[in-house]
């Protein structure tokens, strides 16, 4: 399946997506690019009312854009959700009720030694509503600021009953974990020991459709995989299988079958995309590029398809699709739009159309929506105007 994409750009915000000329544009806050941090993924989400919201980590806070009505084309934003000290990275999860959970890392300079690092959690209960206060979850190393400054970037996931789980690589080379019950109470730090395995990347946590949580962490020539069957259960290490070296910050997963996840990552040596399910050989999907992928599973022309998007080698978004779990069918990568920063995002809008989103180098939000025609054809890119 070869996606088709429009190349021209229009601005939204005038009610009809028409180009605006002769109007002054205010300076946009630009999401900073920090190559030392993983790119934020899954930053475009649909709320219970069908409206899309886009989130971008920025210096000392988060930028948020909100659809004015389901299906667009009008948007509000970018709205700065400021909070001093936040690093430009987010882990984002959405509950079945439509609650959006944001997990961030805060860095505060200290006069008497190393910086203080802690994890922060905040919730948005409804589309467009204010973000609730950030709550500090501390650091798995407590008051030890030397070790606390060496933790990695966290991953957040919600289980089948809405409990929040977070996982982070700690200074000892193991995984620290913390979870919140549905009553809102955060449990003490726990985790799992890597037992001599050298972890080389950040954890990625995903829930299968049957409920168990899988936590994957890249290691040398393998991926370490832990399972948590119940909210309060210990992490159980699964049997490991050799895979191609995983580029740090590129591991991501999607539900692709009953109780099954397909894991995607970028090869650390040639930057191509791999897809893998435990018990199978990893499949090469081509597409050299940078950073993690966006993944969306949805029907296209009545066929169950997996859609992938990435930042291609030329810096532009690139999109591909193939029949779900049939990597042998092959896929073609189609570049589209203008150069972007970070990782692109994929979502379904309120009308059920595929939406490909990216953040421009000038800080603007840009989107291309699926056309009402056979196949995966995208309309011209629209630039969301402030």
Buried (B, 14 or more C-beta within 10 A) or exposed (E): BBBEBBEEBBBBBBEEBEEEEEEEEEEBBBBBEBEEBBBBBBBBBBBEEBBBBBBBBBBBBBBBBBBBEBBBBBBBBBBBBEBEBBBBBBBBBBBEEBBBBBBBBBEEEEEEEBEBBBBBBBBBBBBBEEBEEBEEBBBBBEEEBEBBBBBBBBBBBBBBEBBBBBBBBBBBBBBBBBBBBEEEEBBEBBBBEBEEBEBBBBBBBBBBEEBBBBBBBBBEEBBBBBBBEEBEEEBEBBEBBEBBBBBBBBBBBBBBBEEBBBBBBBBBEEBBBBBBBBEEEBBBBEBBBBBBBBBBBBEBEEEBBBBBBBBBEEBBBBBBBBBBBBBEEBBEBBBBBBEBBBBBBBBBBBEEBBBBBBBBBEBBBBBBBBBEEEEBBBBBBBBBBB
